[in-house]
Amino acid sequence: MKRNPKAIRNALFSIIREVIKNASTFVRDPERDFTRKRKLDMESLILILLGMESKTLSCELLEHFGVRPDVASAPAFVQQRAKLLPEAMEYIFRRFSQGFRGDLLYRGHRLLAMDGSDVQIPTDPTDKESFFPGIRGRKPFNITKIGALYDLMNHTYVDAIVKGKAVANENKLLVEMVKRSDIDSPVILTADRNFECWDTLAQLQEKGWHYLIRVKEHKGFISGLDVPDTEEFDLPLELSLTRSQSKKVRELFKNRNQYRYIPTSVRCDPLDASGKPFYTLRFRLVRLKLPNGKTEVLVTDLEQKQFPPDKLKELYRMRWGIETSFRELKYTVGLLHFHGKKAAFIRQEIFARLTLYNFTEAIANRAAVKKEDCKFAYCVRFGEAVFICRKLLRGKADPELVEPTIARFVSPIRPGRSQPRKLNPKEPVFFVYRAA
């Protein structure tokens, strides 16, 4: 498949036309919605959603249609977008992501990271899936959860699920994406704490995906195991999970590193589906000492010879790429600037931003950055790349000039730099306070 900007744009438009062709699947009323000729037809609506920035809705429409007296009004846009199901934008995101996964591998493996990100959305007490009542004098609020699989080598989102945080469980989101994935190359999945549950490890083992997951030091997953009391260790384990509590089986539980009882209240689908009293998990538990003197514990099923502790440390460090991608998605692509308050409108815009992110990366990754006799390697500045790719999407940039233009805006890569992580919650920028 050709990967030049024109071909990438054509591929995205081909998917949009596919949605339009099957409009009855993606609209609320197949008999009436988008059957009449209007200024805001289905294609225009989707392109506006994909190209939205942080401007007011009227300015977004002027940006798309140009400065003209007969431009579509903001109320007309809201009426039209209400006809489009969020599944339309999700379909476009997933189809585009499947077509442009990239070719870069890590030691023959596709290197993925799983994480979730919370996005505070406009307060809506009727949306029970995301609504949290205020306590201790705090105002009520709504939060939606984005669970995403991110390709660390190719810098694109492979899959994503959007649900209200009140009903979202990150482990369940991960399992759902793992089960439906059609990736055929070997996979290494990296994840932070809270993903180290038995069901998740068993599901990954069943799928044939390798994993590297950080676990809590002294509670949860590790608390029931006998581990060396040393700063560093690399402990291979073969643990048999069971729901049986017969007298004979209870005797086996004395060997804590070989047998583990799983209560019926704890989900473990591969154990239940096996139809056998025991389900065997094979993994390593590795404690590493960090440069700052602290220690971290990782669980992995990667081969000990191919992936010694030092290599695991390097591999887990690469997981930070998904954290920086969320930052760019929120602040550079504009995920925090919504143009609607309804839950369905929020989902439309989230999947539109994810698609724009992947569209930009698919093009920017091709823009070779070569600097002769320079101290540092250079990378494309993502902010400028997003701006240029929005212009390309709207047909206001020459595809032949996109790559050389993107390659002009670069920054040096300075390894070893770090900054404290800012944990202050960020609220959506509401309409009345948004710069036009």
C-alpha positions in Angstrom: 0.0 0.0 0.0 1.3 3.5 -0.9 1.9 5.7 2.1 2.4 9.1 0.6 0.0 11.9 1.9 -2.3 11.8 -1.1 -2.7 8.0 -0.8 -3.3 8.3 3.0 -5.9 11.0 2.5 -7.6 8.9 -0.3 -7.7 5.9 2.0 -9.4 7.9 4.7 -12.0 9.3 2.2 -12.6 5.8 0.9 -13.6 4.7 4.4 -15.8 7.8 4.8 -17.6 6.9 1.5 -18.0 3.4 2.8 -19.9 4.8 5.8 -22.0 6.9 3.6 -22.8 4.0 1.3 -24.0 2.0 4.4 -25.7 5.0 6.0 -28.6 3.0 7.3 -26.2 1.3 9.8 -24.8 4.5 11.2 -27.9 6.9 11.5 -30.7 7.0 14.1 -33.5 6.9 11.5 -32.5 5.1 8.3 -35.8 6.0 6.6 -35.3 9.8 7.0 -31.8 10.8 8.1 -29.5 12.2 5.4 -32.0 11.3 2.6 -32.5 14.9 1.5 -29.9 17.2 -0.2 -28.6 19.7 2.3 -25.6 22.0 2.8 -24.5 19.8 5.6 -24.6 16.4 4.0 -23.1 13.3 5.6 -19.6 13.7 4.1 -19.3 17.3 5.2 -20.5 16.5 8.7 -17.9 13.8 9.1 -15.1 16.0 7.7 -16.0 18.8 10.0 -15.9 16.5 13.0 -12.5 15.1 11.9 -11.0 18.6 11.4 -12.4 20.4 14.5 -10.1 22.6 16.5 -10.7 24.6 19.7 -12.7 27.3 18.0 -16.4 28.1 18.4 -18.8 26.1 16.4 -19.6 28.9 14.0 -15.9 29.5 13.3 -15.4 25.8 12.7 -18.1 25.9 10.0 -16.5 29.0 8.5 -13.1 27.2 8.5 -14.6 24.3 6.6 -16.9 26.1 4.1 -15.0 29.3 3.8 -16.2 32.9 4.4 -19.6 33.1 2.6 -23.0 34.5 3.6 -24.8 31.2 3.1 -22.6 29.2 5.4 -24.5 26.5 7.5 -25.5 27.7 10.9 -24.4 26.2 14.3 -28.0 25.0 15.1 -28.2 23.3 11.7 -24.9 21.5 12.5 -26.2 20.3 15.8 -29.4 19.0 14.2 -27.4 17.1 11.6 -24.8 15.6 14.0 -27.7 14.3 16.2 -28.7 12.0 13.3 -25.2 10.4 13.2 -24.5 7.6 15.6 -21.1 7.7 17.4 -20.5 4.2 16.0 -19.9 5.9 12.6 -16.8 7.8 13.9 -15.7 4.7 15.8 -15.9 2.6 12.6 -13.8 5.2 10.7 -11.2 5.2 13.4 -10.9 1.4 13.6 -10.9 0.9 9.8 -8.2 3.6 9.3 -6.1 2.2 12.1 -6.1 -1.3 10.7 -4.9 0.0 7.3 -2.1 2.1 8.6 -0.4 0.2 11.4 3.1 0.9 10.3 6.0 -1.5 9.7 8.4 -0.9 12.7 8.8 -3.8 15.1 10.7 -4.3 18.3 12.9 -7.4 17.9 10.4 -9.0 15.6 7.4 -8.0 17.9 4.7 -5.4 17.6 5.2 -3.4 20.8 1.9 -2.2 22.3 1.0 -0.3 25.4 -2.3 -0.3 27.2 -3.5 2.5 29.4 -6.6 4.5 30.2 -7.1 8.3 30.4 -9.9 10.1 32.1 -11.5 13.1 30.4 -13.9 15.4 32.3 -16.9 16.2 30.2 -19.7 18.7 30.7 -21.8 17.9 33.7 -24.9 15.8 32.9 -26.8 14.1 35.8 -28.9 12.1 33.3 -25.8 10.3 31.9 -25.5 7.6 34.7 -22.5 5.9 33.0 -20.3 8.9 33.6 -21.9 10.9 36.4 -20.4 11.2 39.9 -22.4 13.1 42.6 -20.6 15.7 44.5 -19.4 14.8 48.0 -17.9 16.9 50.8 -19.1 20.1 49.2 -17.6 19.2 45.8 -19.7 19.9 42.7 -21.0 16.9 40.8 -19.1 16.0 37.6 -19.0 13.6 34.7 -15.9 11.6 33.5 -15.5 9.5 30.5 -12.8 6.8 30.3 -10.7 6.2 27.1 -9.1 2.8 27.1 -6.5 2.6 24.3 -4.0 0.2 22.8 -1.0 2.2 21.4 1.7 1.1 19.0 4.9 2.4 20.6 7.1 2.0 17.6 4.8 3.4 15.0 3.2 6.0 17.3 -0.5 5.2 16.4 -3.5 4.0 18.3 -4.4 0.5 17.4 -7.7 0.3 19.1 -9.8 2.2 21.7 -13.0 1.9 23.7 -14.8 4.9 25.2 -17.1 4.4 28.2 -18.4 6.4 31.1 -16.0 5.9 34.1 -18.8 4.8 36.4 -19.1 1.6 34.4 -15.6 1.3 32.8 -13.1 -1.3 34.1 -9.7 -1.0 32.5 -9.0 -4.7 32.7 -12.3 -5.6 30.9 -11.5 -3.0 28.3 -8.1 -4.5 27.7 -9.5 -8.0 27.4 -12.2 -6.9 25.0 -9.6 -5.3 22.7 -7.3 -8.3 22.9 -10.0 -10.7 22.0 -11.2 -8.7 18.9 -7.7 -7.8 17.7 -6.6 -9.2 14.3 -2.9 -8.5 14.7 -1.1 -11.5 13.3 2.5 -10.7 14.2 4.0 -11.5 17.6 3.0 -9.0 20.2 4.5 -7.6 23.4 2.0 -5.8 25.5 3.2 -3.3 28.2 1.0 -1.9 30.9 1.2 -0.1 34.2 -0.1 -1.2 37.6 -3.7 -2.3 38.0 -3.6 -4.6 35.0 -2.0 -7.5 36.8 -5.1 -9.5 37.5 -5.4 -13.3 36.9 -8.0 -13.0 34.2 -5.9 -10.5 32.2 -2.8 -12.6 32.3 -4.7 -15.8 31.3 -6.5 -14.0 28.4 -3.1 -12.8 27.1 -1.7 -16.3 27.4 -4.6 -17.7 25.5 -4.3 -15.1 22.8 -0.5 -15.8 22.5 0.5 -12.3 23.3 3.6 -11.7 25.5 3.3 -9.1 28.2 5.3 -6.9 30.6 3.2 -5.4 33.4 4.3 -3.5 36.5 2.8 -4.8 39.7 2.3 -3.4 43.2 5.2 -4.1 45.5 3.6 -5.4 48.7 0.0 -6.0 48.0 -2.5 -7.5 45.5 -0.9 -9.8 42.9 2.4 -10.3 44.7 1.1 -10.7 48.2 0.2 -14.4 47.9 3.6 -15.4 46.6 6.9 -16.3 48.3 9.5 -14.0 46.8 13.1 -13.4 47.7 13.8 -10.7 50.2 16.4 -9.0 48.0 16.6 -5.7 46.1 16.7 -7.6 42.8 15.5 -11.0 41.7 14.3 -12.9 38.6 11.9 -15.6 39.6 10.3 -18.0 37.0 7.0 -19.4 38.2 4.5 -22.0 37.0 1.3 -21.3 38.9 -1.8 -23.5 38.8 -5.1 -21.7 39.3 -8.2 -23.5 40.6 -11.6 -22.9 42.0 -11.6 -26.2 43.9 -11.5 -26.3 47.7 -11.5 -30.0 48.2 -9.4 -31.3 51.1 -6.8 -32.7 48.8 -6.5 -29.4 46.9 -6.3 -27.3 50.0 -3.2 -29.3 50.9 -1.6 -28.1 47.7 -2.1 -24.4 48.6 0.7 -24.7 51.1 3.0 -24.4 48.1 2.2 -20.8 47.4 4.3 -20.5 44.3 2.7 -23.4 42.5 -1.1 -23.3 43.4 -3.5 -20.5 43.9 -7.2 -20.6 44.8 -9.4 -18.2 42.7 -12.8 -17.4 44.4 -15.9 -17.6 42.2 -16.3 -13.8 42.8 -13.0 -13.2 40.9 -13.3 -13.4 37.1 -11.1 -15.8 35.3 -12.8 -16.9 32.0 -9.9 -19.1 30.7 -10.0 -21.1 33.9 -13.8 -21.6 33.7 -13.7 -22.3 29.9 -11.0 -24.9 30.2 -13.4 -27.4 32.0 -10.4 -28.6 34.0 -9.8 -28.2 37.7 -6.5 -26.4 37.1 -5.3 -23.7 34.7 -1.5 -23.2 34.5 0.0 -19.8 34.1 3.7 -19.5 33.2 5.5 -16.2 33.9 8.5 -14.5 35.6 8.4 -12.1 38.5 11.3 -9.6 38.3 12.3 -7.0 40.8 14.5 -4.2 39.4 16.5 -1.5 41.1 16.1 1.9 39.5 18.8 4.6 39.3 17.0 6.6 42.1 17.4 3.7 44.5 13.8 2.6 44.4 12.6 -0.8 43.2 9.9 -1.9 40.8 8.4 -5.3 40.2 7.4 -6.6 36.8 5.5 -9.7 35.7 6.3 -11.0 32.2 6.2 -14.2 30.2 9.1 -13.2 27.9 12.1 -15.6 27.6 14.7 -15.1 30.3 17.6 -15.5 27.8 16.3 -13.1 25.2 15.0 -10.6 27.7 17.2 -10.4 30.8 16.3 -7.8 33.5 18.3 -5.0 31.9 16.4 -5.5 28.6 13.1 -5.5 30.5 14.0 -2.2 32.1 14.6 -0.7 28.7 11.4 -2.2 27.3 9.2 -1.0 30.1 10.7 2.5 29.9 9.4 2.7 26.3 5.8 2.4 27.7 6.0 6.1 28.5 5.2 6.7 24.8 1.5 6.2 25.4 1.6 8.8 28.2 3.0 11.4 25.9 0.5 10.4 23.2 -2.4 11.2 25.6 -0.8 14.6 26.2 -0.6 15.3 22.5 -4.1 14.0 22.0 -5.6 16.2 24.7 -3.7 19.4 24.2 -2.3 19.4 20.6 -5.1 17.7 18.8 -7.7 19.3 21.0 -9.5 16.5 22.8 -10.4 18.8 25.7 -12.3 21.2 23.5 -15.7 19.7 22.9 -18.4 21.2 20.7 -21.3 19.4 22.3 -22.6 18.3 25.8 -24.4 15.1 25.0 -22.6 11.8 25.6 -23.1 10.8 22.0 -21.6 14.0 20.8 -18.6 13.5 23.1 -18.0 10.0 21.7 -18.2 11.4 18.2 -15.5 13.9 18.9 -13.2 11.5 20.8 -13.1 9.0 18.0 -12.7 11.9 15.5 -9.6 13.2 17.5 -8.2 9.6 17.6 -8.5 9.3 13.8 -6.9 12.7 13.3 -4.0 11.7 15.6 -3.4 8.5 13.5 -3.9 10.4 10.2 -1.2 12.9 11.3 1.2 10.3 12.5 0.8 8.2 9.4 1.9 11.2 7.4 4.5 12.7 9.8 6.3 9.4 10.2 7.2 9.5 6.5 8.7 12.9 6.8 12.4 12.0 7.0 14.4 14.4 9.3 18.0 14.3 8.3 20.5 16.7 9.9 24.1 16.2 8.9 26.9 16.7 11.5 24.5 17.5 14.3 24.8 16.6 18.0 21.2 15.4 18.3 18.7 13.4 16.3 15.7 15.4 15.3 11.9 14.7 15.3 8.9 16.4 13.7 7.1 18.9 15.8 3.7 17.4 16.3 1.8 20.7 16.7 2.8 21.9 13.3 2.2 18.5 11.8 -1.4 18.5 13.1 -2.0 21.9 11.6 -0.7 20.9 8.2 -2.7 17.6 8.2 -5.9 19.4 9.0 -5.3 21.6 6.0 -4.7 18.5 3.9 -7.9 16.9 5.2 -9.9 19.9 4.1 -8.3 20.0 0.7 -6.4 23.3 1.4 -2.9 21.9 1.1 -1.0 20.4 -1.8 -0.3 16.7 -1.0 3.0 17.0 -2.8 4.2 19.8 -0.5 2.9 18.3 2.8 6.0 16.1 3.6 8.7 18.7 2.9 6.7 21.3 4.8 6.3 19.0 7.8 10.1 18.2 7.7 10.9 21.9 8.1 9.4 22.0 11.6 11.7 19.8 13.8 13.0 19.7 17.3 16.2 18.0 18.7 15.7 14.8 20.7 17.6 15.3 24.0 17.7 11.9 25.8 17.7 11.7 29.5 15.5 14.8 30.1 12.7 14.4 32.6 10.1 16.7 34.3 7.8 16.1 37.2 4.4 14.8 36.1 1.6 17.3 36.6 -1.3 15.6 38.2 -3.7 18.5 38.4 -7.1 17.6 36.8 -8.0 19.5 33.6 -11.5 20.4 32.9 -13.1 20.9 29.5 -13.0 24.4 28.1 -16.7 25.4 28.0 -18.1 27.3 25.0 -18.6 30.7 26.6 -14.9 30.9 27.6 -13.5 29.6 24.3 -11.6 32.0 22.1 -13.2 32.4 18.7 
